[in-house]
Amino acid sequence: MASTSLNVQPSFHARSNSLPSRQHPITSQIDENVNRLRSSQSASTSSSMGDKLNCLQDLYEYVDMFLQLPLTQQAFAHEQQRKLVDELLDGSLVLLDVCGTAKDALLQTKEYTQELQSIFRRRRGIEGLGNEVRKYLTSMKAARKAICKALNNLKHMANKLSTSSFSRDVESGAAISSLKQVEAVTISVLESLLSFISRPGTELKSSRWSVVSKLMHQKRVLCEEVEEKANEIANAEAALHSLIKSGNMKNVENVQNKLQISEMCIQYLEEGLESLFRQLIKARVTVLNFLNC
């Protein structure tokens, strides 16, 4: 599945009848993290994707502090902002659902990866290996269908967010605006994560061979660097496709190595995603508590 960047930047319509007040330091930190995430490049490795998740986690730590500010609580108390607060709550449900989809996909992939490694260690014949590998590849296809649905939900949410408009005559509007910006960049990061997880290994394999063909007269180390920068999950899947196609048991050790790297990559992303999931729940509960006071 090709990655399609959402680049969500809501075009909020604003007007002001008074001089702007000094921005709160926490708001400045939120803006700084939002801008950093917006300017970050597409994730091509688990490390770069992990950096995005870590930055997003830092952002939500500031969001947690921001939600405790009197000006934020006052924003939720304004009746004219209630519809926008409800939209934030609805959006948080979508984000949590998408996180759940990503977590399920990573867990399923990790379980099949571990199972394949166990089977490879027992060194069954290539025919038996082929059947297990096909199960893995089938599971990846099923995960991509769920991810595709989640990506569509994010796209729909991004479209609604880009058309949001409200008055910023009072500080309450500025507070809601900051939270909308956080929501927008969260959509973008989750889109990047889902696209990273679901990138087909066959696509990577084709791309890599294209690069290798152009560098065939250069040093081998350059080719190895291209492979090292590849998506680790897709890299393992490409190796499995190659094993099935060739039927050559000599490739098993190479496949095992890629599966091990893929498992470590998945574990790393799982930890970052789980932390983000908890932060999203915490923010949602905080807002609900304000509304119920």
Rosetta blueprint (number, residue, H / E / L):
1 M L
2 A L
3 S L
4 T L
5 S L
6 L L
7 N L
8 V L
9 Q L
10 P L
11 S L
12 F L
13 H L
14 A L
15 R L
16 S L
17 N L
18 S L
19 L L
20 P L
21 S L
22 R L
23 Q L
24 H L
25 P H
26 I H
27 T H
28 S H
29 Q H
30 I H
31 D H
32 E H
33 N H
34 V H
35 N H
36 R H
37 L H
38 R H
39 S H
40 S L
41 Q L
42 S L
43 A L
44 S L
45 T L
46 S H
47 S H
48 S H
49 M H
50 G H
51 D H
52 K H
53 L H
54 N H
55 C H
56 L H
57 Q H
58 D H
59 L H
60 Y H
61 E H
62 Y H
63 V H
64 D H
65 M H
66 F H
67 L H
68 Q L
69 L L
70 P H
71 L H
72 T H
73 Q H
74 Q H
75 A H
76 F H
77 A H
78 H L
79 E H
80 Q H
81 Q H
82 R H
83 K H
84 L H
85 V H
86 D H
87 E H
88 L H
89 L H
90 D H
91 G H
92 S H
93 L H
94 V H
95 L H
96 L H
97 D H
98 V H
99 C H
100 G H
101 T H
102 A H
103 K H
104 D H
105 A H
106 L H
107 L H
108 Q H
109 T H
110 K H
111 E H
112 Y H
113 T H
114 Q H
115 E H
116 L H
117 Q H
118 S H
119 I H
120 F H
121 R H
122 R H
123 R L
124 R L
125 G L
126 I H
127 E H
128 G H
129 L H
130 G H
131 N H
132 E H
133 V H
134 R H
135 K H
136 Y H
137 L H
138 T H
139 S H
140 M H
141 K H
142 A H
143 A H
144 R H
145 K H
146 A H
147 I H
148 C H
149 K H
150 A H
151 L H
152 N H
153 N H
154 L H
155 K H
156 H H
157 M H
158 A H
159 N H
160 K H
161 L H
162 S H
163 T L
164 S L
165 S L
166 F L
167 S L
168 R L
169 D L
170 V L
171 E H
172 S H
173 G H
174 A H
175 A H
176 I H
177 S H
178 S H
179 L H
180 K H
181 Q H
182 V H
183 E H
184 A H
185 V H
186 T H
187 I H
188 S H
189 V H
190 L H
191 E H
192 S H
193 L H
194 L H
195 S H
196 F H
197 I H
198 S H
199 R L
200 P L
201 G H
202 T H
203 E H
204 L H
205 K H
206 S H
207 S H
208 R H
209 W H
210 S H
211 V H
212 V H
213 S H
214 K H
215 L L
216 M L
217 H L
218 Q L
219 K L
220 R H
221 V H
222 L H
223 C H
224 E H
225 E H
226 V H
227 E H
228 E H
229 K L
230 A L
231 N L
232 E H
233 I H
234 A H
235 N H
236 A H
237 E H
238 A H
239 A H
240 L H
241 H H
242 S H
243 L H
244 I H
245 K H
246 S H
247 G L
248 N L
249 M H
250 K H
251 N H
252 V H
253 E H
254 N H
255 V H
256 Q H
257 N H
258 K H
259 L H
260 Q H
261 I H
262 S H
263 E H
264 M H
265 C H
266 I H
267 Q H
268 Y H
269 L H
270 E H
271 E H
272 G H
273 L H
274 E H
275 S H
276 L H
277 F H
278 R H
279 Q H
280 L H
281 I H
282 K H
283 A H
284 R H
285 V H
286 T H
287 V H
288 L H
289 N H
290 F H
291 L H
292 N H
293 C L
